[in-house]
Amino acid sequence: MSTEVERQAEHAHTTAWIASVLRGRIAAGQLTPGSKLSEQSLSASLGVSRNTLRQAFTTLAGESIVTRIPNRGVFVASPGVEEVREIYRVRRTIEPAAVLWGRPSIEELDAMEAIIRRARVARDAGSVPDMANANQAFHEAVVALTGSESLRELMDRVLAEMRLVFHAMASAPDFHTYYVDRNAQLVKRLRAGENELAAAELRGYLDAAEAELLAHLEG
């Protein structure tokens, strides 16, 4: 009996690991909306069975990161208007609270400023993917201020969905540039201990980003 329980636990761990790997690839922009996920190549490259891979797909489908199409396969999702609204409902709940209640260390603030420097270099070079990467890293750092592993895991899923949304903004390359200085202002507020102002400004920031995304998608 104990051996069977151990096998089930190992299987569950492997499934979660596969989902995490694929989620990470999506968040990093390595898998783009609409791309097909090949069971054969993924099971071979990850060294897992197709059955285990399918269970990971089920996990990601539940997170709206992949879509199953009968008789065609599994594809990376292409979020629409309702998905964007849901993403920002989650973000408005988590991120301002992280800023309001978090007590970041000097090291954490320095790390956030290092991300902003990367974003500015990318902005000056006109590199949209690098700006998107820096933006993802910055908001991951914001949620890390909570010290909650559960919230960090939730944010990983949200960021994977956000990366898919960013692809819809390819025709609006200036989208990310507006938020580089806003991120810098947020860190400035936190260094000054102005957490309430930082949280209020972040809510406005998220409202503006959502409105721009929705206008683009609906247009």
N, C-alpha and C positions, 0 to 999 in steps of 0.2 A: 504493500500500500504506500509506504513512504517513498519507494522508488517512483511510483506513478505520480505522486504529488510533486516530487522533484522534477520529473519530466514536464509536467504541466507548468510549473513555475518557470522552468528554463524556456519553454516554448513561449510563454507570455512575455518574458523578458526579451526574447529574440524579436517577437512581433513589434514590441514597443521600440526596440532599437532600429528596426527597419523603417518604421514610421518616422522616427526622429531623423534618420539619414535623409530620407526623401523630403521631409519637411525642410531640412536644412538646405538641401540643394535648390528647392523652390525659393526659399528666402534669400539665397545667394544669387538668384537669377539664372541658375544653371539649367533649370527646367522651366520652359515658358508656357503661357496659356495655350491650350489646344494641342500640345504635344502628346503623342501616345506613349504610354509606359509599357514597354515590352516585358512580358513575364519572363520570356526565355533569357533575354540579355541581363535583366536585373537579378534574376535568381542565380545566374551564373556568376555575375560580378560580385554579388553580395554573399555568395556561398550558402544560400538557403533554399529550401524547397519552395515550389510554386504555391503549395497550400499555405505555407507560412506567409509568403509574399501577399497572397490574396487577403489574408486576415489583416495585414498592414494596410492594404488598400481600403478595406472596410473601415478601419480607424480613420484614415484620411478623408474618405467619403463623408463620414459623419461630421468632419470638421469643415466640409465644403471646399477642400483643397483639391480633391480629384473628383471626377465624374465618371460613373460607369454607364456605358451605352451598350444596351443588349446587342449581341452578335457583332459588336465592333471592338470592344475592349475598354480599357481604362485610360482616361485622358486628364491632363492637368486642367483644372477648372479655369473658366473665364468669368470672374465675378461681374455681376451686373449691379444695377441701382440698389436693389434690396440688400444685397450682400455688403455693399459699401455702407449703407445705413447701419447695418448690424455691427460691422467693424467699428464704426465710430461710436456706437452706443457703448461698446466694451471699452474702447480707448478713453472715452470721457469719464467712465466710472473708475478706471484704474489709474491713469497717468496723473491727473490733477491730485488725486489722493496721495499718490507716491510722493509728489512734490510737496504737498501740504504737510504730511506727517513724517516724511523722511528726514533724517539728520545725517546728511552726507559728510563723509570724512574729506579731509584735504586731498587725499589720494584719489578718491572717487571724483571729486570736482576737477582735479588735474587731468584725469583720464577722459572726462567729458570734454574738456577744452582741447585735448589732443585730437579727439574726433572732429571737433569743429574746425581745427586747423586743416585736417584732411579734407573736410568738406569745402573749405575756401580754396584750397589748391585745385580741387576738382572743378569748382565753379569757374575759377580763373582759366582753367584749361578747356572749359566747355564740355567736360566729361559728365554726361547725365548718369551713366551707370555708377560711376564712382561717387557722385553726389547721393544717389539713391542708397548705395551701400553705407555711406557715412550716416545718412538719416536713419536707416534701420538700426545701426549700431548705437546711435544717440538715444533713441527711444527705448531700446533694450536696456541701456544704462539707467534711464529714468525709472523704469519699473524695478530694476535691481535695487534701487534705494529703499524699497519696502523690506528687503531682507527675506522675502517669501519665495521659496522655491516653487510653490504651486502657482503663484502669480507669474513667475518667470516662465513657467511651462505654458501657461495660458497665452502670455505675450508672444512666445515663440510661434504659436499657431496663428495668432493675429498678424504677426509680421510676415509669415508665409503668405497669407491672403493679401496683405498689403503689397507685397512684391508683384503679385499677379495683377493687382489694380494699377500699379505703376506702369505696366506695359500698355495699358489703355491710354496713358498720357504721353506716349512716344511722340505724338504730333504736337505736344505742348512742352517743349524742352525746358522752358523757363519755370515749370512748376516747382521744382526743388529749390531753385535759387532764392525764392522769397523766404524760405524757412531757415536758411543758414544763420542769418543775423538774429532771427527770433530765438534760435537755440542758444546763441551766445548770450542774448539778453536773459534767458532763463537761468543760465549758470551764474551770471552776474547777480541776479536776485538771490540765488541760493547762497552764494558766498557772503552776501550782506545779511543773511538770515531773514530775508523778506519772503518767507514761504507762502504766505497768503497771497501776496501780489503775484508771485510766480505761478501759483495754482490758477488764479483768475486769468492771467495772461495766457497760460497754456490752454485753458478752456476756450478762450477766444481764438487761439491759434488752431485748435482742432476743429472748431466750428467753421473757420474760414477754409481750411483744407477740404473738409467734407463738402462744403458748398461748391467749391471749385471742381472737385471730382464729379459731383452729381450733375453740375451744369454741362461738363464735358460729355459725360455718358448720355445724358438726356438729349443733348444737342446732336 
